[in-house]
């Protein structure tokens, strides 16, 4: 018997790929039913062999199911064509799923040494094939307990509503889902919602009480809707569905009570944390491995804490020659008319986590603040304060004669990258953010602390059109002999052209160095008479120092960011 076979079962063509050890053993094997003639595994046979041989993947019987009409068999209900002149979607998916469950699977189980239970039976596909695989889990959960949805067509009319009506995933069904961040972004039709609909479905399942061991999402930061991205996740799906999900479910069954735990609305489970891990991008631009996928047989390390609804990018600037860690807190609610307000916050290494948790909690309906996008701009460092990067990116050039002596006689780090860093934000970061999120350009805010506060003021005085609201906390006004005053004098005329008025919100801790407090008071005194050019507020925070002032600012900061723009 050959390992690779092509045959027909009641008129349906199948492509069979048996495991390497099949003819040398009497074992029983799990089975994965794969849409589109089994293209996902036929295009990755060598890699599958490697995964089997290296022990990364347990051996599986793979059954490729051929179809002559994807639009008919892979759609759950009828729908009009997206493009005029093209055939409509017939919506005969339920009949197809029943054929696989009631005809093909029984024949496979009677012909090959298969493990027949739902926990050993997967159905996997990409695009429409992924969509119908998901519905197989809904319609026939007693047959298909392992679902692989690779770039599933969740844009299909009514699918998201159906998912929400069903609540949590069916008990005993595990779902591996993957999607590319760039899928559908250039479409003008419903397919544009590919990526956001995946996030919305994932969050719905988590918030509806889906067991944390049932669900895994991997986001490819560069992925488009192409087989090159879809099918390279096929082995990841097999590995998770037949190794990690099974082991986790068994462990859960041994340690948890028989009754399902009750999850309060809005509560987050550990499954939600996987979104951040799988959506992360390493400094070299590659996708970080999902926290839920480990090599077979390797010890499971404790999962790192992460914040639901956040993703991380790495962007490289040709102007500065540096890589930046971009952390994004994605809004849970739909965008308001005109798009989301957005906060660009410096020093993400130190502050992003607190801001992300704050906006997640405070934007909860019905009485929360409006949803907003929070973009943290940080550096490739595990330190909360990346000193050398901060001195370069946040300051204009100053030689040692223009700066005070550093403690211990240390030399000052490289300075002077402020203009290039600002250009990176304006020409590279902002367009990238706006590709992925609908942004209200009339509500863009910039927040910086200490040297970051200096950067915020420098931007306001030299390029006020960049943002509408500026928040400077404990700003380093002392830099380069108080050079900010010169920038104010030279650039204040530009503010006359700004409508509505730009806003500046100054904060400082009352327990900071006296010179920091004095500098902040004097700058406010200088700016206050120019209320016709700039709306300025000033506040000293009692009992707080240079670092401890930060947590006290996050709530007022988010109210500033999400406030409705004033009418000119």
N, C-alpha and C positions, 0 to 999 in steps of 0.2 A: 504494500500500500504506500503510495507516494505521500509526502508531507503536504504537497500543494495540489489541490484538486479543483476541477471545474465540473459542475454537475447541475442537474435540474431536479427540483422537487415540485411536482404538480405544476409544471410549466414555469416555475420561478428559477432563474439561474442563480447559482451560488458559487462563491470562491472560498475554498476552505484552506486554511493554513494551520497545520497541526504542530504542536510543540516539538522541539528537538528530541526530547526523550520519549516521545509517544510510543515508538515501536520497540523501545528497549525496556519498557516498564509495563506494569499492570495498574498504574495509578489512574485515578479519576481527576479530571481537570475542570476548572471553571471555564465558562464560555462567554465570549463577547460577540454580539451581533452588531455588525458595522455597516452603516449605510454606504450608498454610492459605490457598489461593487467592491467594497473593502479598500478603496483608494487610500485611506489614512494608513493602513498597515502595508499595503502593497508598495507605497512610496517610502517606507521606512524599514524594509525587511532587514537590511544589514544592521541597522541600529538596534532593532529588536533582538537579533541574534547576539549582539554585544551585551545587551541588558540581561538576557537570559544567562549567558556564559559567565558574566561577572557577578551574578547574584543580585542585581539591582531590581529584577522583575521576576515574579513567579510565572511559570509557564502557563499559557492560556490557549485554548482552542479559539481561533479567530474565524468567524463566519461572515464573509462579505456578501451582502444581499444586493442583487442588481435591480435597477429600476429603469423603465423606459420613459417615465414621466414624473419628475421630481415635484413639479407644481401641482400634480394631482395627488400623489401618494404621500407627500411629506407635509401637507398643509392640513390644519385641524378642522377648518370649515371654509366655505366659499368666500372669496374676496375678489373685488374688481382688480384688474391689472393696474400696475403702477404707471405704466407707459401706454399711451394711446396706441391702438393697433396691435398690441400684444395680447395673447390669450389670457383670460381670467384664471384665477387660482381655483381649482375644482374643490378642494377641501375634503378629499376622501381618505384622510389620514387614519381615521378610526378603523376603517376596513383593513388598511394595510397593517396596522399594529396588531389587529386580531389575527391576520394571516400569519404574521411572524410568531405570535404567541401560541396559536392553536394548530398550525400546520407545520411550519418550519422547525420550531423548537422541539416538538415531539419527535420529529424525524431525526434531528440531530442527536437527541438524547437516546434514541433507540439504535442509532448507527455507530456512535462514538462513545468512548468512555468519558462521560461528562458528569460533572456535579450539577444536579438539576434544580436545586433550590434557588429562590430569588436572590439570596445573599451571594450566590455563585454565578449569577447571570447578569451580564451587562448588556446594554444597548447604547451605541455610541455613534455620533455623526457630527458633521460640520455644516454650518449655515442652516438651510432647511432640514438637512439630516440631523442636526443638533436639536432643532425645534421639535421634530417628530419624536426624537428620543426622549425629550422631556415629557411629552404627552404620553408616551408609553409608560413612564413612571406614574403619571396621574391615573391613566385609564386601566392599566393592568399591573398594579403594584405587587400582586400575588405571583407574578411571573418575573418581572424585571425589577430587581432590587438595587441595581448599580447603574447609574445614568451618567453618560459622558456627553456633555453639551459643549462643543467646540465652536465658538462664535455663532451660537444659535440665533436664529432670526427673530429675536424678541421684539422687533419693530412691527411684526405682523399684526394687523388690525384686531383688536380685542384680546390679544394674548396677555398683556399686562393686567388688564381688568380681570381676566379669568384667573390668573395667578393670585391676585389679591382676594378674589372671592373664595378660593380654596383654603386660605389661611396657611398653616404650616405645611411643609412637605408631608406626604403620606408616611406613616410610621413604617420603619424598615427600609425606606428608600434613601440611598445616599447619592448625592449629586456633585459631580465635578464639573465646574464651568470655567471656561476661559474666554477672554475677549481681548481684542487689541484696542488701545486707546484711540487710534486713528480710524477706526472702522466707521465708514459712513460720513466722515466730516465734510466731504466735498459733495455729498448728495443734497438735492433740493427737495426730496420726497421723504416719506416716512422712514426710510433707511438711515436717515441722519440720526435717529434716536438709538442706534445700536448700542453704543457704549453707555449712555446714561440709563437706558432701560435695564441693562445688566446690573448696574449699581442699585437701581430702584428695586428690582426683583430680589436681589441678594439681601438688601436691608429689610424688605418686607418679610422674607423668610426668617431672618434672624429675630425681628421684633415680634413675629407671630409665634415664637416659641419652638422653632425648628431646633432639634438637638444639635449641639455644636459638632458632634461627630458625623453628622449627615451632610455637611456642606463644605465645599472648598471652592474659592474663586481665585484664579490667577489672571492678572492683568499684564499684557505685554505692552510696554510703554511706546514701542515703535510700530506695533502691529496694525496692519490694514486687513481688509477682508479678502485675503488671498490664501490659497492652500499652503504656501510656504510658512505662514504663521499658524494657521489652524492645525495642520497635521503634525507639526513638531511638538504639539502638546498632547498628541495621542498617547505616547508612552507614559507621559506624566499622568494622564487620566487612568491608564491601566494600573500603574503603580499605586496611585492613591486609592482607587476603588477596590483593588483586590489585596492590598497590603495594609495601608494606613487606616482606611475606613473600617476594614474588618477587625483589625487589632483593637482600634479605639472602641468600636462597638462592643467587642467581647469584654474589654476591660470595664467599660461602662456598666455592662450587665452584671458583672461580678461585684461592683462596688456601689451601685445605686439601688435604691428601693424599686420595687416592681412598678409602682405607679409613676406616671410621668410628672416631673416637676412643673409647677405652675409658674409661668413667666409673666410678670406684670407688663402691661403695655408700655412700650418704650424702653424696657430693660434690655441691656446688651449682654450677650453671652460671649464666651471665649471665641465662638465661631466668627464673630464680627471682627476680632482682632486679626484674623487671617487676611482680611482685605488689605490692611496696611502692609503686612509682610509681603504679600504676593504682588502688590502694586508698586513696591519700592524699586528704585533704579539705583544701581551702584554708580560710583563716581565715573566708571568707564562707559556709562550709558547702557549697560546690560541690565536685564531684569534680575532682581535678586531672587533666589530660590524661595519657594513657598515654605513657610514655617511648618506646614503640616506634612511635608514630604521628606522622609529620611531614607537613607539606603537600607535595603532589607537586612535585618539582623543587627543593625547598629543601635546602640543605646539611645533612648530618646532624651534629649536635653530639655531642661525646663524652658517653656516658651517665654520669650521676652515680652514685657508689657508693651502694647501699642494702642493707639487711640483709634477707635472706629471712625470711619468716614474720612480718613486722611490718606494722602498719597505723597510720595517723594520722587522728585525728578533730579537729574544732574544736568546742568547746562554749562557749556563751556563758552567763554567770551573770547573772541579773537582780539578785542581791544585791550583787555587786561591780561590775557594769557592765562587766566585762572578758571577753575571749575567752581560752580556754586551749587550748593545743596538747596533745592527749592522744595519747601514743604507746604502742602496745600490742605486746608480744612475745607471739605466740600459741603455746601449747604444741603440740608436734608429736605427742605421744602422746595416747591416749584418757584421759578424766578418770578418776581413781580413784573408788571408791565414796564418795559424799558431795560430789564436785566437786573442782575444782582449788584448791590454795592460791593466794593472790594477794598480790602486793607492790605497794603504792602508793608510788612513789618520787618525791620532789620534785626540782626542778631538772633536768627531763628534757633541757633544752637542753644541759646539760653531761655528764650521766651515762647517758642512756638507751641510747645506742649501745653502750657498754661492757657494760651490764647485759644487753642483748638478746643480744649475742654470747656472753656468759658463760653465760646460761641455755640458749642453743641448743647450745653445746658440752657443757656439764656435765650436761644431762639426756638425753644419748644413751644408749640402752640398750646392753648389759644391765646395766652397773654404774653408770650415772649416777644423779644425784639425781632424785627424782620430778618430773614435769612441773609447771609452774606458770605462771600468767598474771602478766606484769610490766606494770604500768600506770605509765608515766612521765607526770607532770603538769608541763607546761612552759608557755612563753609564746610569743606571736607575735613572735619575734625570732630573728635569725641569730646573735646573740651567745651564747656559752655561759653568760654571767652577765648576766641581765636585771635589773640592780640595782634600778631603780625599782619594777619589779613585785615583786621579792622583798621589798623593805622594806615595801611595802604589804600583801601577802598573808600574809606569815609573822609579822608582829608585831602586838602590841597598841599602842594609841596611846601615844606618849611625846612630851612637849615637849622643847625644846632643853635645859632645865635638868636633865632626867632622863637626858641622854645626854652622852657625852664629845665634845670638840671634834673635828670631822672634819679630816683633812689639808688644808692650804691654806685653812682657814676656810670650806669649802663648807657650804651648808645641807643639812640632812638631807632626804631625799625624804619624800613623804607616807607616813605610817604608820597602823596601826590597823585593817587589814582582816582580822585573823586569824579573828575569829568568823564573819564572812561567808564567808570562804574555806573554813573547816571545814564550814560548813553546805552550801556548794556540793558538797563532796566527799561528804557524807553523803546529801543529798537529791536530788542530780542525777547526779553521776558514778557512784557505786556502783550505783544502780538501772540505769543505762545499761549498765554493764559486765555486770551480772547478767542483763540481757536477752539478751546475746550469748554468754555463757560460763557453764557450770555452775560456780559458785563455792562452795567450802567456807567458810561463814561462821565456822567455828571456827578457821580458819587465815588470818586477815587481818593483814598486817603493814604498818607505815608506816616509811619510811626518809627521813631528812632530814640534811643536812650544813650546818654553820655556822648561818645564820639558819633554814635548814630543820630543823636539829637543835633549835633553839629551838621551832619549830612542833611538832615531834614531842613534845617534853616538855610543851609547853602543852596539847596534845591529851590526853596521858596523864593530866595532873593535873586537867584540867577535864572531860574526856569520855572516861573510860577504857574505856567500853563500845564505843567506835568500832572499836578494833583489839585483837587479842590480843597482838601482839608489836610493840614499838617499838624502833627502832634510831636512835640519835642520835650522829652523828659530828661531832666538834669543835663542839659546840653553843655558840651565843652566849648563854651563861648570864648574861653581863654586862648584857644588855638591860634598860633601865629600872631601874637600881639593883638588879639581881638579883631582879626581881619574881617569878621562877619559884618562889622559896621560899615566897612568900605563897600562890601557887596550890597548892603542895604541902600546906601547912598546912590550907588551906580544903577541899581536895578529897580528902585521903587517906582520909577516912572512906568515900568511895564505893568505894574499892578493897576494903573489907571484904566488899562484896556480890559481888565478881567471882570466879567459879569457872569454869574453873581460874584460878590466879593469872596476872595480867598479867606480861609479861616486858619488861624494859628492858635493852638492850645499849648501853653507852656506849663510845665509842672516841675517842681523841685521838692526834695525832702527837707524838712526843717532842720534835721540833724546832720545834713551834709556839711562838708567843709564850708566855713563862712564865706570863702571867696566864691564858691559855686552858687550859694544863695544870693550873694550880692550881685554877681554877674547876671543871674536870672531876673532879679528885681530891676536892675538898671536897663536891661534890654526891654523889659515890659514897659518901663517908664518912657523909653525912647519911642516905642511903637504905638503906644496907646493914643497919642494925639492924632495919629493918622488913621482914625477909624473909618474915614471915607475911602481909604485904599485897602485896608486890611482889618478884618474882624479878629481881634486878639483877646484871648482870655488868659488869666494867670492864676495859679493856685499853688500854695505851699502845703505839703502834706505833713501834718503834725506827727512827731514821733518816729519818722522814717529817715533812713540814711540813703546813701547813694545806690545801694543794691536793693535794700528792703522796700524802697519806694515802688518798685515795679508791680508786685501783686496788687497793690491798692489801686493801680491805674487801669486794670484790664476792663472792669465793668464800665467806668465812664468812657474809656476809649471805644468800646463796642457801641455804646449809645451814640457817640459822635459819628462813628462810621456809618451807622444804619439810619441816622436821622434823615428825614426828607429834605431835599434841597430847598433853600429859600427862593421865593419868587423874586426876580429882579425888580 
